[in-house]
Amino acid sequence: MGSSRRGTSSAAAVRRVVAALVLTLSVLVAAVLPTQAAPDDRVGGAGTLTVTPAAHVAGQALTFAGKLSKPGRRAIHLQFHMNRPGDRWIDVKGSDHVTTASGAFRFRFPAPSMFDISYRVVGGALVTAARRFYARPQAVTLSINGQDPRSAAVGVTSLLPYTVVVDSAADIYSHRELEPPVLSGRTITLQDRTSDNQWRTIGTARADVAGLAVFTLTAPLLGERVLRARVEDVTTGGNQIGWTASWPTYVGFSLLPDILGALASGRAAAGGEPPPTDSTGATDASAQFGWYKPVYDFAWEYGQSLTSPPTKGERLKGRWLDYSSGSGRVVTFNGAMAFQSKLIHQGQGDRGTTSASLTGNAQRYGRWEFRIWQNVYEQDGRDFGMRVELVPDGTAPGACSPESIRVADMALGARSHSVGIRSAQARSEWRFTKTASPAWSGLHNFAVEVAPDHTTWFFDGKAIASTRKRTAISGKALVPRVSMVGLDNATEHNGSQFSVDWVRSWTLETGRQARTGKALTTASYSPTC
């Protein structure tokens, strides 16, 4: 496990995409090459530190080995630094160890998810040199009958067997510095999308020494099937690697697959995953109003998957259920929950709605806060919507909920965002729109406080809107749901991505409650969202 290997794309496929990837790759490669050490604010000479393997994914067990600058048995632990102006070294929980009499140490710890983060080992006043980390993104692709795995839609001849090759460590950037390591023996699940846009398992296999698994299926006479692959959790050997999934691949069946498949796909232009956004500066409402001791805190810092429970908080339970009616997917990426419209962000094929709903940790009243940044990569189509809301626990994934509290509702890239409530029970909707909002660019916080006698919305730590209409509150147990909303499954949209850095929740028992803010306007209830 953990070895790297050559990409599986053909030479012709690489030539087709390499020109468009040059700019993207130059930025990404710079991020993974050695850089200067993080600032050191401790006394004592710097000891040595090596971390292996160098090529790893988030949550993969790494070996930290080295020696402090002075001999003697000492208690040691890890610290991390985010490498941003004003940041400081922070202790890493659960990383305590002891050196030998010579001051040497050797231990294993999971790799962080966040890009460009530094770790060092601390023992009293002694520290080691710092090492920067850049976990390689997990990347899974499907290839149908040897066709380009970057294709969002392919054609297959009716009634004949067809082969699905899953690459669990795909080199989607065609560059060695970004290629994820192979985890041979990892479980790979092949799934197809059901009529209610859920995913059903149709086969499982183990990744071979090249990270590949092969499935053979039989084509029907006509129609379409949407496939995806999941590479499952790896939790042995000190690893804490969460599962991830490929983008949906549309497989069309006909007697003329090459023609119909090309028409269905609107072949995507060559391109690559853009570099991660380095967004900072958002202010937390929780800090401004003293909401301490969160019920839960989802942060995806150490390789967790969507179905992993929160790692911080008073109630460490719950998981996220993903939903896709079109080309998009939601996965953990760069220490966040990322909503991605398509593998290639340029060209045709960005369609449908992608969402994730929390289940297993509902609250009737309380506070919720979301830290989010967004990117739009095209300007010639319709923008996807970004909708952050609270819905009654048990609401079907992707369904238009009759009762919901909108924490943020906007078109991606728009200069305004809205908040509000829709209530079939009260036969009304309430809304406030913050114009000239900077939510479209950079990292920002969206929060809401739901109490029996009021609901208040926050943006970057400030209360912006509030209502005391008791009829607006359903009193039902609520859970968060986040969606990249498409108009329908046929309309073309601009290639986009937005990422939820963390999701936190609190009770009403601590801090100050906020009851002031702009008033909401009232409208008649609409059964459609």
C-alpha positions in Angstrom: 0.0 0.0 0.0 1.0 3.6 -0.5 3.1 3.2 -3.6 2.8 5.5 -6.7 2.5 4.4 -10.3 2.2 5.8 -13.7 -1.2 7.4 -14.9 -3.4 5.2 -16.9 -4.5 7.8 -19.5 -3.4 7.1 -23.0 -0.7 9.2 -24.6 -3.3 10.6 -27.0 -5.5 11.7 -24.2 -2.6 13.4 -22.4 -1.8 15.3 -25.6 -5.4 16.5 -25.9 -5.4 18.0 -22.5 -1.9 19.1 -21.7 -2.1 22.5 -23.4 -5.1 23.6 -21.4 -3.6 22.3 -18.2 -0.3 24.2 -18.3 -1.4 27.2 -16.3 -3.4 25.2 -13.7 -0.6 22.7 -13.2 2.0 25.4 -12.7 0.1 26.7 -9.8 -0.7 23.3 -8.3 2.8 22.0 -8.7 4.2 25.1 -6.9 2.0 24.2 -4.0 3.4 20.7 -3.5 7.1 21.5 -4.1 9.3 22.3 -1.0 8.9 25.8 0.4 10.4 27.7 3.3 9.7 26.5 6.8 6.9 27.9 8.9 7.8 30.7 11.4 9.2 29.5 14.7 8.0 31.2 17.9 9.7 28.8 20.4 13.1 28.9 22.1 15.7 26.1 21.8 17.6 24.8 18.8 15.7 23.2 16.0 15.8 19.4 16.0 15.4 17.2 13.0 12.1 15.9 11.5 11.4 13.7 8.5 7.9 12.6 7.4 7.2 9.7 5.2 5.7 8.9 2.7 6.0 12.2 0.9 3.2 11.3 -1.5 0.0 10.7 0.6 -3.7 11.5 0.8 -5.6 13.1 3.7 -5.9 10.7 6.6 -3.1 8.4 5.5 -0.9 7.2 8.3 2.5 9.0 8.2 5.7 8.3 10.1 7.2 11.2 12.0 10.8 10.5 12.9 13.6 12.7 14.2 15.5 13.9 17.1 15.4 16.9 19.5 18.4 19.0 19.8 19.2 17.9 23.3 19.2 14.3 24.8 16.9 13.1 27.5 13.5 11.5 27.7 10.8 14.1 27.1 7.1 14.2 26.5 6.5 15.4 23.0 3.5 16.3 20.8 2.7 17.8 17.4 1.8 21.4 16.7 0.3 22.8 13.5 0.6 26.2 11.8 -1.7 27.4 8.9 1.0 29.6 7.4 -1.1 32.7 7.2 -0.3 36.2 8.6 -1.2 36.4 12.3 -1.5 32.6 12.8 0.3 30.9 15.6 1.4 27.3 16.5 -1.4 25.2 17.9 -1.2 21.9 19.7 -2.6 18.8 17.9 -4.8 16.8 20.1 -4.1 13.1 20.5 -0.5 13.4 19.2 1.4 12.8 22.6 4.5 10.6 22.6 7.8 10.2 24.5 11.3 10.4 23.2 14.1 7.9 23.9 17.0 8.8 26.2 18.9 10.3 23.2 15.9 12.6 22.3 14.9 10.5 19.3 11.3 9.7 18.4 9.3 7.8 15.8 5.5 7.6 15.7 2.6 7.5 13.3 -0.1 10.1 12.8 -2.8 10.7 10.1 -2.0 13.3 7.4 -4.0 16.5 7.6 -6.5 17.4 4.9 -5.8 21.1 4.6 -3.4 22.2 1.9 -0.2 24.1 2.8 -0.2 23.4 6.6 2.9 22.9 8.6 3.6 20.5 11.5 6.5 20.3 14.0 7.3 18.3 17.1 7.5 20.0 20.4 9.1 18.8 23.6 9.2 21.4 26.4 11.2 24.3 25.1 12.6 22.3 22.3 11.2 22.1 18.8 12.0 20.4 15.5 12.2 21.9 12.1 8.8 22.4 10.5 7.5 20.4 7.6 4.8 21.6 5.2 2.1 19.3 4.0 0.0 19.1 0.8 -2.2 16.0 0.8 -2.7 14.8 -2.8 -6.4 14.9 -3.8 -8.1 11.5 -3.9 -9.2 11.0 -7.5 -11.5 8.3 -8.9 -12.5 7.9 -12.6 -14.5 5.5 -14.7 -13.5 4.4 -18.2 -16.2 2.7 -20.3 -14.9 0.3 -23.0 -11.5 2.2 -22.9 -13.0 5.6 -23.7 -11.6 8.7 -22.2 -12.4 8.7 -18.4 -12.8 12.5 -18.5 -15.9 12.1 -20.6 -19.1 12.9 -18.7 -21.2 10.8 -21.1 -20.3 7.9 -23.4 -22.1 5.6 -25.8 -22.3 1.8 -25.6 -23.6 -0.7 -28.2 -27.0 -2.3 -27.3 -27.2 -5.8 -25.9 -23.4 -6.4 -25.8 -21.1 -6.7 -22.7 -19.2 -3.6 -21.8 -16.3 -3.1 -19.4 -16.1 -0.5 -16.7 -12.5 0.1 -15.4 -12.3 2.1 -12.2 -9.0 3.9 -11.4 -8.9 4.5 -7.6 -5.8 6.7 -7.8 -6.3 8.5 -11.1 -3.8 11.0 -12.4 -6.5 13.4 -13.6 -3.9 16.2 -13.9 -1.5 14.1 -16.0 1.3 15.2 -13.7 3.4 13.1 -11.3 3.5 15.6 -8.5 -0.3 15.5 -8.1 -0.9 11.8 -8.6 -2.3 10.2 -5.5 -0.7 7.1 -4.2 -2.1 3.6 -4.9 -3.7 1.8 -1.9 -3.8 -1.7 -3.3 -6.5 -3.9 -1.9 -8.8 -1.0 -1.2 -12.5 -1.8 -1.7 -14.1 -0.3 -4.8 -17.9 -0.1 -5.1 -19.6 0.4 -8.5 -23.0 2.1 -8.2 -25.8 3.3 -10.5 -28.3 6.1 -9.9 -31.9 5.1 -9.1 -35.0 6.9 -10.2 -35.1 8.9 -7.0 -31.5 10.0 -7.5 -30.0 7.8 -4.9 -27.1 5.4 -5.4 -27.4 1.6 -5.5 -24.5 -0.8 -5.3 -24.2 -3.1 -8.3 -20.8 -4.6 -7.6 -17.7 -4.5 -5.4 -14.0 -5.4 -6.1 -10.5 -4.8 -4.7 -8.0 -2.4 -6.2 -5.1 -4.3 -7.8 -1.4 -3.3 -7.5 -2.0 -0.5 -10.0 -5.2 0.8 -8.2 -7.6 -0.6 -10.8 -10.7 -2.7 -10.7 -12.7 -4.1 -13.6 -16.4 -4.7 -13.9 -18.2 -6.3 -16.8 -21.9 -5.4 -17.4 -24.4 -6.1 -20.2 -26.0 -3.3 -22.1 -29.8 -3.1 -22.5 -31.5 -2.4 -25.9 -32.0 1.3 -25.3 -31.9 3.9 -22.6 -29.4 5.5 -20.3 -27.6 4.5 -17.0 -25.7 6.8 -14.7 -22.7 5.2 -13.0 -20.2 6.2 -10.4 -17.5 4.5 -8.3 -16.8 4.8 -4.6 -13.4 4.0 -3.1 -14.2 3.0 0.4 -12.8 3.9 3.8 -9.3 2.7 4.8 -9.1 2.4 8.6 -6.4 -0.3 9.1 -2.7 0.3 9.8 -3.3 3.6 11.5 -5.0 5.1 8.4 -8.1 7.3 8.7 -8.8 7.7 5.0 -12.5 8.4 4.2 -14.3 7.3 1.1 -14.7 9.4 -2.0 -16.6 9.0 -5.2 -16.1 9.7 -8.9 -18.3 12.2 -10.8 -21.4 10.7 -12.4 -20.8 9.2 -15.9 -23.8 9.0 -18.2 -23.9 5.8 -20.3 -26.2 5.8 -23.3 -27.3 2.5 -25.0 -28.1 2.4 -28.7 -27.2 0.7 -32.0 -25.2 3.8 -32.9 -23.3 4.6 -29.6 -20.6 6.8 -31.0 -23.1 9.2 -32.6 -25.6 9.3 -29.8 -23.0 9.3 -27.0 -21.3 12.3 -28.5 -24.6 14.1 -28.8 -25.5 13.3 -25.2 -22.2 14.4 -23.7 -21.5 17.7 -25.4 -17.9 16.7 -25.0 -16.2 18.7 -22.3 -13.3 21.0 -23.3 -10.0 20.0 -21.9 -9.1 21.5 -18.5 -8.2 20.6 -15.0 -9.2 21.1 -11.4 -8.4 24.7 -10.4 -6.1 25.4 -7.6 -7.7 25.6 -4.1 -8.8 29.1 -3.0 -6.8 30.5 -0.1 -9.6 32.4 1.6 -9.3 34.0 5.0 -10.8 36.7 7.1 -14.4 35.6 7.8 -15.7 36.5 11.3 -17.6 33.9 13.3 -21.0 34.9 14.8 -20.3 32.2 17.5 -17.2 34.2 18.7 -19.0 37.5 18.5 -22.0 36.3 20.5 -20.4 33.8 22.8 -21.8 30.5 21.5 -19.5 28.2 23.3 -19.4 24.3 23.5 -20.8 23.4 20.1 -23.2 20.5 19.8 -21.1 19.3 16.8 -18.3 20.6 14.6 -17.8 19.1 11.2 -14.4 20.2 9.8 -13.1 17.3 7.7 -9.5 18.0 8.8 -8.0 14.5 8.8 -9.3 12.6 5.8 -12.9 12.0 7.0 -15.6 11.2 4.5 -19.2 12.5 4.3 -20.4 9.7 6.5 -17.8 10.2 9.2 -19.2 11.7 12.5 -18.0 15.1 13.8 -14.7 15.0 15.6 -15.6 17.9 18.0 -18.6 18.8 20.0 -20.9 17.6 22.8 -22.7 15.0 20.5 -20.3 13.2 18.2 -22.9 11.7 16.0 -24.5 12.2 12.6 -23.5 11.8 8.9 -24.1 13.6 5.6 -26.1 12.0 2.8 -25.2 13.0 -0.7 -27.6 13.5 -3.6 -27.0 14.3 -7.3 -29.6 14.5 -10.1 -27.1 15.6 -12.8 -23.4 15.9 -13.4 -22.2 17.0 -10.0 -20.8 15.4 -6.9 -20.1 16.3 -3.2 -16.9 15.0 -1.6 -14.4 16.0 1.1 -11.6 18.0 -0.4 -8.9 20.3 1.1 -10.4 20.0 4.6 -13.9 21.0 3.4 -17.1 19.5 1.9 -16.8 20.5 -1.8 -19.7 20.7 -4.2 -18.4 20.3 -7.8 -20.5 20.6 -10.9 -18.3 18.4 -13.2 -14.8 16.9 -13.5 -13.8 19.5 -16.1 -15.1 23.0 -15.3 -15.2 24.2 -18.9 -17.5 23.1 -21.7 -20.9 21.5 -21.9 -22.4 19.2 -19.3 -22.9 21.0 -16.0 -26.4 20.2 -15.0 -28.7 19.1 -12.2 -28.7 19.6 -8.4 -26.1 18.3 -6.0 -26.8 18.4 -2.3 -25.8 17.0 1.1 -28.1 16.6 4.1 -27.2 15.9 7.7 -28.9 13.0 9.5 -28.7 11.7 13.0 -28.1 15.0 14.9 -31.2 17.2 14.8 -32.2 20.1 17.0 -35.5 21.8 17.5 -33.9 25.1 18.4 -30.4 26.4 18.5 -27.7 28.0 16.3 -26.0 26.9 13.1 -23.0 28.4 11.3 -21.4 27.6 8.0 -18.1 28.9 6.6 -18.1 28.8 2.7 -16.2 30.0 -0.3 -17.3 29.7 -3.9 -15.8 29.7 -7.4 -17.4 30.1 -10.9 -15.3 29.1 -13.8 -17.5 30.1 -16.8 -19.6 33.1 -17.7 -21.6 31.9 -20.8 -24.3 29.9 -19.1 -26.8 30.0 -16.3 -25.3 30.2 -12.8 -26.0 27.4 -10.3 -27.6 28.4 -7.1 -26.1 28.0 -3.6 -28.7 27.2 -1.0 -27.9 26.6 2.7 -30.9 25.8 4.7 -32.4 24.0 7.7 -35.0 21.4 6.9 -37.1 19.1 9.1 -35.2 15.9 10.0 -36.1 13.1 7.6 -36.7 15.3 4.6 -35.9 13.4 1.4 -32.6 14.3 -0.1 -33.0 16.8 -2.9 -36.7 17.3 -2.1 -38.4 20.8 -2.1 -39.1 21.0 1.7 -42.5 22.6 2.6 -40.8 24.0 5.8 -37.3 25.4 5.6 -35.2 28.2 7.1 -32.9 29.6 4.4 -29.5 30.5 5.9 -28.1 31.6 2.5 -29.8 31.6 -0.9 -28.0 33.1 -3.9 -26.8 32.5 -7.5 -23.1 31.6 -7.4 -21.2 34.7 -8.3 -24.1 37.1 -7.5 -23.5 40.3 -5.6 -26.4 39.7 -3.2 -27.7 36.9 -1.1 -31.0 36.2 0.7 -32.2 34.7 3.9 -35.7 33.7 5.0 -38.3 31.2 5.9 -40.8 29.3 3.9 -43.7 27.6 5.7 -46.6 25.6 4.2 -48.0 25.5 7.7 -48.3 29.3 7.9 -49.0 29.5 4.1 -46.4 32.3 3.9 -42.8 33.0 3.0 -40.5 35.6 4.5 -37.3 36.9 3.0 -34.6 39.5 3.3 -32.0 40.2 0.6 -28.7 41.7 1.5 -27.6 43.7 -1.5 -24.0 44.5 -2.4 -23.0 41.4 -0.4 -19.4 40.2 -0.7 -20.6 36.6 -0.3 -19.6 35.8 -3.9 -15.9 36.2 -3.3 -13.6 34.8 -0.7 -14.5 33.0 2.5 -17.6 34.0 4.5 -19.7 32.9 7.4 -23.5 32.4 7.3 -25.3 31.7 10.5 -28.8 31.5 12.0 -30.3 31.5 15.5 -33.7 29.7 15.9 -35.5 30.3 19.2 -39.2 29.8 20.1 -39.8 33.6 20.0 -37.5 34.7 17.2 -35.2 33.8 14.3 -32.1 35.9 13.5 -29.6 35.6 10.6 -26.0 36.6 10.6 -23.3 37.3 8.0 -19.7 37.4 8.9 -20.5 37.8 12.6 -23.1 40.5 12.3 -26.9 40.1 12.8 -28.4 41.2 9.5 -32.1 40.2 9.7 -34.6 39.0 12.3 -38.2 38.1 12.8 -40.4 37.5 15.8 -43.2 35.9 13.9 -43.9 32.7 15.9 -46.0 31.4 13.1 -42.8 31.2 11.0 -41.3 28.6 13.3 -42.4 25.0 12.6 -41.2 23.7 16.0 -39.9 20.6 14.1 -36.4 19.1 14.7 -34.1 20.6 12.1 -30.9 19.5 10.2 -28.7 21.4 7.8 -28.9 20.8 4.1 -26.5 22.4 1.5 -27.2 22.4 -2.2 -25.7 23.4 -5.5 -29.0 24.0 -7.3 -29.6 23.6 -11.0 -32.7 24.8 -12.8 -33.3 21.3 -14.1 -31.4 18.3 -15.4 -31.3 19.6 -19.0 -30.3 23.2 -18.6 -26.6 24.0 -19.1 -24.9 25.9 -16.2 -21.6 27.6 -15.6 -18.9 25.2 -14.3 -18.7 25.9 -10.6 -17.6 24.7 -7.2 -18.2 25.9 -3.7 -16.7 24.5 -0.5 -18.1 24.3 3.1 -15.0 24.7 5.3 -17.0 23.7 8.4 -20.5 23.3 9.9 -21.1 23.9 13.6 -24.2 23.9 15.8 -24.9 25.2 19.3 -27.8 25.2 21.8 -29.4 28.4 23.0 -28.0 27.9 26.5 -24.8 30.0 26.2 -23.9 33.5 25.0 -26.1 36.3 23.9 -29.3 35.9 21.9 -29.8 38.4 19.0 -33.3 39.7 18.3 -32.5 42.7 16.1 -31.9 43.0 12.4 -33.6 44.1 9.2 -37.2 43.1 8.9 -38.3 40.4 6.4 -40.8 41.0 3.7 -43.8 38.6 3.4 -45.1 36.8 0.4 -47.6 34.1 -0.4 -46.4 30.5 0.0 -45.2 28.8 -3.2 -45.1 25.0 -3.4 -42.0 25.1 -5.6 -38.6 26.1 -4.4 
